[in-house]
Amino acid sequence: MTRSPATPLPPPKARRRLREAAALTQTQLATRVNVTRATIRAWESGRTAPRGRRREAYARLLKTLAEEDAARRTRSAPPPEPAPTPTPTPTPEPTTVLEPVSGPEKGSEPEPGPGSGSEPGSGSEPGSGSEPGPEPAPEHPALTPAQAFDALYEFSAPALVRQAYLLTGRRELARESVERAFQTAWERWPEVARDRDPVGWVRATAYEFALSPWQRFRPRHRQPEPPPADPGDRTLLNALLRLGPQHRRTLVLYDGVGLDLPETAAETEASTPAAANRLLHARETVAGRLPALADSRVLHQRLTELASAERLWAAKPTGVRKGGERRARFRTRAAIAFTVALIGATALTVRTAPTHYEPAVSPGVAVRGVPPRVAPGSLSEAERELRQKLRDRLQDGPERLEPRLE
């Protein structure tokens, strides 16, 4: 039987933008789709995707919101203005060490250069007598899942370890968080490989593991680690660790990684106003301890310097992948062993359990009128004579049955 294709949905960021453009809260949207608020938050952050009838209802609602948004834009669009004078394109800023920059997407074509022959009048038309342009480069062979995973790990793992260090202040915990996140990504690789932002998927998983409140109960993380050698870095790290986990995460994503406010709000699973309030509170707290970091550019530079000053390392992608596979095998075997033990205990209980009701023995009750039983003692003279008389008589035979008068 042929399966019908799933209803297409806009990207998670577009879903959030359409809801906010319609002035709807997550609770109101959840009521219209007949789901919970947490489900809408997970759909808008890209963690999960709707299925079945909920997907169709959600897609119809988003389509209605998009049409209403387009109608509002058409009504409020200003009249066309004359084309402005072209200005020179500004030079892009250098990439920081906190976030890797992804390359061009697969299937994207390079822009024509000044000497590529695609401009008008360049003589590349047929019959112009000019030499043909260079042949297109052959396509790269498709990567295996393991090769694609290793490429993603080598591309983003070092930066993610530095970001996790800013969140936790612990080198070993930062490395372990990133490794666990990539192991989870390898277990769910088909989903991660099709994600629009695989680095963001792994980053969100690593942040959740690093900021988990259960980390404080682990013996290996109870002992403090040596602080940074530079006094300024030590003061900045202490100021970051004094922030709440969500405020610290928002500050690192916005001022450290460089995400915009809607992306930061989506990754922290909060509304855009809430993320803005967290960011302002975190900046005020850091600026209160370090007034020189009141400027966001200076703060971004200092976060980059703090993350790059520490000697942080990441394991090899092969070791991380094999470690995840070993962990998955161990969990599978543990689940099988637990299931077998449960089945055995159930079978033993069924085999040994009684099949009919056995009434309980009633407790003893004292009976009135019966003399108590006394312990045996020495025989009297009459008792001795009676005993001797009984011994002398025959113990069997017909004579014993004849009644006689004494």
C-alpha positions in Angstrom: 0.0 0.0 0.0 1.4 3.4 -1.0 1.8 5.9 1.8 0.6 9.5 1.2 3.3 12.1 1.7 3.3 14.1 4.9 1.8 17.6 4.9 4.6 20.2 4.3 5.3 22.6 7.2 7.3 25.8 7.3 10.6 25.8 9.2 10.5 26.1 13.0 11.6 29.8 12.9 8.8 30.6 10.4 6.2 28.9 12.6 7.3 31.0 15.6 7.3 34.2 13.5 3.8 33.5 12.1 2.4 32.9 15.6 4.0 36.1 17.0 2.8 38.1 13.9 -0.8 37.0 14.7 -0.3 38.0 18.3 -1.0 34.5 19.6 0.6 32.9 22.6 1.7 29.3 22.7 -1.2 28.5 25.0 -3.7 30.0 22.6 -2.2 28.2 19.6 -2.2 24.9 21.6 -5.9 25.3 22.3 -6.7 25.8 18.6 -4.7 22.7 17.6 -5.9 20.7 20.7 -2.4 20.0 22.1 -0.4 21.1 25.1 1.7 24.2 25.3 4.9 22.1 25.7 4.1 20.4 22.4 3.8 23.8 20.6 7.1 24.8 22.2 8.8 21.7 21.0 7.4 22.1 17.4 8.6 25.7 17.2 12.1 24.8 18.5 12.4 22.0 16.0 12.9 19.3 18.6 9.9 17.3 17.5 7.7 17.3 14.4 3.9 16.8 14.4 2.4 13.7 12.8 -0.9 12.4 11.6 -4.0 14.5 12.1 -2.2 16.9 14.4 0.2 17.7 11.6 -2.6 18.4 9.1 -4.4 20.6 11.6 -1.2 22.5 12.5 -0.4 22.9 8.8 -3.8 24.3 8.0 -3.6 26.8 10.9 -0.1 27.9 9.8 -1.4 28.4 6.3 -4.2 30.5 7.5 -1.8 32.6 9.7 0.5 33.0 6.7 -2.4 34.3 4.5 -3.5 36.7 7.2 0.1 38.0 7.6 0.5 38.4 3.8 -2.8 40.4 3.7 -1.6 42.6 6.5 1.7 43.2 4.8 -0.1 44.1 1.5 -2.4 46.6 3.3 0.4 48.2 5.2 3.0 48.2 2.3 4.2 51.8 1.5 4.3 53.1 -2.1 7.4 52.1 -4.1 10.3 54.5 -3.7 13.0 55.3 -6.3 15.9 52.9 -6.3 18.6 54.2 -3.9 22.2 54.8 -5.0 24.2 51.6 -4.7 26.6 51.6 -1.8 29.7 49.5 -1.4 29.3 46.2 0.3 30.8 46.2 3.8 33.6 43.8 4.6 32.3 40.9 6.8 33.7 40.6 10.3 36.1 37.7 11.0 34.6 34.6 12.4 35.0 34.0 16.2 36.2 30.8 17.8 32.9 30.3 19.6 30.8 29.3 16.6 31.9 27.6 13.3 30.5 29.0 10.1 28.9 26.4 7.9 29.8 26.1 4.2 27.5 26.4 1.3 24.6 24.0 1.2 24.7 20.9 -0.9 23.5 21.6 -4.4 24.1 25.4 -4.3 25.8 26.9 -7.3 28.7 29.3 -7.0 28.1 32.9 -8.0 29.6 33.9 -11.4 32.8 35.8 -11.0 34.1 38.7 -13.1 35.9 36.4 -15.5 33.5 33.5 -15.7 32.0 34.6 -19.0 28.4 34.9 -17.8 28.2 38.7 -18.0 26.6 40.3 -21.1 29.0 41.2 -23.8 31.7 38.9 -22.5 31.8 37.0 -25.8 30.7 33.7 -24.4 27.7 33.4 -26.7 27.8 30.6 -29.4 29.3 31.7 -32.6 31.3 34.6 -31.1 34.6 32.9 -31.8 35.7 32.9 -28.1 37.1 29.9 -26.2 34.5 27.9 -24.3 34.3 28.3 -20.5 35.8 25.8 -18.1 33.9 22.6 -17.6 32.0 22.3 -14.4 33.8 20.4 -11.6 32.6 16.9 -11.0 30.3 16.3 -8.1 31.7 15.0 -4.9 30.9 11.4 -4.1 28.2 10.9 -1.5 29.5 10.5 2.0 28.7 7.5 4.2 26.9 8.2 7.5 30.1 7.7 9.5 32.1 10.1 7.2 29.4 12.7 7.5 29.3 12.4 11.2 33.1 12.7 11.5 33.0 15.8 9.3 30.4 17.4 11.4 32.3 16.5 14.6 35.6 17.9 13.4 33.9 21.0 12.2 31.9 22.0 15.3 33.3 20.0 18.3 36.1 22.4 19.3 33.8 25.4 19.3 31.1 23.6 21.2 33.6 22.5 23.9 34.6 26.2 24.4 31.0 27.2 24.7 30.2 24.5 27.2 33.2 25.7 29.2 31.7 29.2 29.4 28.4 27.6 30.7 29.9 25.3 33.3 33.4 26.6 34.2 34.6 23.0 34.1 36.9 21.6 31.4 36.1 17.9 31.9 32.3 18.5 32.1 32.5 20.7 28.9 34.2 17.9 27.0 31.9 15.2 28.3 28.8 17.2 27.5 29.9 17.6 23.8 30.8 13.9 23.5 27.4 12.9 25.0 25.6 15.2 22.6 27.4 13.8 19.6 26.7 10.2 20.8 23.1 11.1 21.0 23.3 12.6 17.5 24.9 9.4 16.2 22.1 7.3 17.7 19.5 9.5 15.9 21.7 10.3 12.9 18.9 10.0 10.2 17.0 12.8 12.1 20.1 14.9 12.7 21.3 14.5 9.1 18.1 15.9 7.7 17.9 18.8 10.2 18.3 22.3 8.8 20.9 23.1 11.5 22.8 20.0 12.7 25.2 22.1 14.7 22.3 23.8 16.5 20.8 20.4 17.2 24.0 19.1 18.8 24.6 22.5 20.6 21.1 22.4 22.3 21.7 18.8 23.4 25.2 19.6 24.8 23.9 22.7 26.7 21.1 20.7 28.3 23.5 18.0 29.5 26.0 20.6 30.8 23.4 22.6 32.7 21.6 19.6 34.1 21.0 20.0 37.9 22.0 16.3 38.4 25.6 17.1 37.6 26.1 18.5 41.1 25.5 15.0 42.6 28.3 13.3 40.6 31.4 12.7 42.7 33.8 13.6 39.9 32.3 17.1 39.6 32.1 18.0 43.3 35.8 18.9 43.5 36.6 22.4 42.2 38.9 22.8 39.2 41.7 25.2 39.0 40.5 28.7 37.9 42.0 30.6 34.9 45.4 32.0 35.5 44.6 35.5 34.3 42.8 37.6 37.0 40.5 39.2 34.4 39.4 35.9 33.0 38.9 34.6 36.5 36.6 37.5 37.4 34.6 37.2 34.2 34.1 33.4 34.7 33.0 34.0 38.2 30.5 36.6 37.0 29.1 34.2 34.4 28.8 31.4 37.0 26.8 33.7 39.3 24.1 34.0 36.7 21.2 31.5 36.6 21.5 28.7 34.1 19.0 30.1 31.6 20.4 33.7 31.9 23.9 32.3 31.3 22.8 30.2 28.3 21.0 33.2 26.8 24.0 35.4 27.2 26.4 32.9 25.7 24.1 32.2 22.7 23.5 35.9 21.9 26.7 37.7 22.8 29.1 34.7 22.5 27.8 32.6 19.6 26.1 35.5 17.8 22.6 34.2 17.3 19.8 36.7 16.9 17.1 37.2 19.5 14.4 34.9 17.9 16.9 32.1 17.4 18.1 32.5 21.0 14.5 32.4 22.2 13.8 29.3 20.2 16.8 27.4 21.4 16.2 28.2 25.0 12.5 27.3 24.6 11.3 30.7 25.7 9.3 33.6 24.2 11.2 36.4 22.5 10.3 39.0 25.3 11.4 36.5 27.9 14.7 35.9 26.2 15.2 39.7 25.8 14.6 40.2 29.6 17.0 37.4 30.4 19.7 38.9 28.2 19.2 42.4 29.7 19.4 41.0 33.2 22.5 39.0 32.4 24.3 42.0 30.8 23.4 44.2 33.8 24.8 41.6 36.3 28.0 41.2 34.3 28.4 44.9 33.9 27.9 45.5 37.6 31.0 43.4 38.4 32.9 44.4 35.3 31.9 47.9 34.2 34.2 47.7 31.2 32.0 45.0 29.6 28.9 47.2 29.4 29.4 47.4 25.6 28.2 44.2 23.8 31.1 44.2 21.4 33.6 44.3 24.2 31.7 41.5 26.0 31.7 39.4 22.9 35.5 39.9 22.5 36.2 39.0 26.2 34.0 35.9 26.0 36.0 34.8 22.9 39.3 35.5 24.6 38.2 33.6 27.8 37.1 30.5 25.7 40.2 30.5 23.6 42.7 31.0 26.5 42.0 27.6 28.1 43.6 24.5 26.8 40.5 22.6 25.8 40.5 19.5 23.7 38.0 17.2 22.1 38.3 13.5 21.5 38.6 11.9 18.1 35.3 11.4 16.2 36.0 7.7 15.8 36.3 7.2 19.5 33.1 9.2 20.2 31.2 7.2 17.7 32.4 3.9 19.0 31.7 5.0 22.6 28.1 5.9 21.6 27.7 2.5 20.0 29.1 0.7 23.1 26.7 2.7 25.3 23.8 1.8 23.1 24.7 -1.9 23.2 25.0 -1.8 27.0 21.6 -0.2 27.4 20.1 -2.7 25.0 21.6 -5.7 26.8 20.5 -4.2 30.2 17.0 -3.8 28.9 16.9 -7.4 27.6 18.3 -8.7 30.9 15.7 -6.8 32.9 12.9 -8.0 30.6 14.1 -11.6 30.9 14.3 -11.3 34.7 10.8 -9.8 34.9 9.4 -12.6 32.7 11.1 -15.2 34.8 9.8 -13.7 38.1 6.3 -13.6 36.6 6.5 -17.2 35.5 7.8 -18.4 38.9 5.0 -16.5 40.6 2.4 -18.0 38.4 3.9 -21.5 38.9 4.1 -21.4 42.7 1.0 -19.4 43.5 -1.9 -21.5 45.0 -4.8 -22.3 42.7 -7.5 -22.6 45.3 -8.4 -20.9 48.5 -7.1 -22.4 51.7 -8.9 -21.1 54.8 -6.7 -19.9 57.6 -6.5 -22.0 60.8 -8.6 -20.4 63.5 -6.9 -19.4 66.7 -7.3 -21.6 69.8 -10.0 -20.8 72.3 -10.1 -22.0 75.9 -13.1 -24.3 76.8 -14.8 -23.9 80.1 -15.6 -26.9 82.4 -12.6 -29.1 81.5 -10.0 -29.5 84.2 -6.6 -28.5 83.2 -4.1 -31.2 82.3 -1.7 -31.7 85.1 1.8 -32.9 84.7 2.6 -36.6 85.6 3.9 -37.2 89.1 4.7 -40.1 91.4 2.0 -42.9 91.6 0.1 -43.6 94.8 -0.3 -47.1 96.3 -3.8 -47.6 94.8 -2.5 -46.6 91.4 0.3 -49.0 91.7 -2.1 -51.9 92.5 -4.2 -50.9 89.5 -1.3 -50.9 87.2 -0.2 -54.4 88.5 -3.7 -55.7 88.1 -3.8 -54.5 84.5 -0.5 -56.0 83.7 -1.6 -59.4 85.1 -4.7 -59.6 83.0 -4.7 -60.9 79.4 -4.3 -58.2 76.8 -6.1 -60.1 74.0 -8.3 -63.1 73.4 -12.0 -63.8 73.8 -11.7 -63.9 77.6 -11.1 -60.3 77.6 -14.5 -59.6 76.0 -16.6 -61.5 78.6 -18.2 -59.2 81.2 -17.6 -60.3 84.8 -18.8 -58.9 88.0 -16.1 -57.9 90.4 
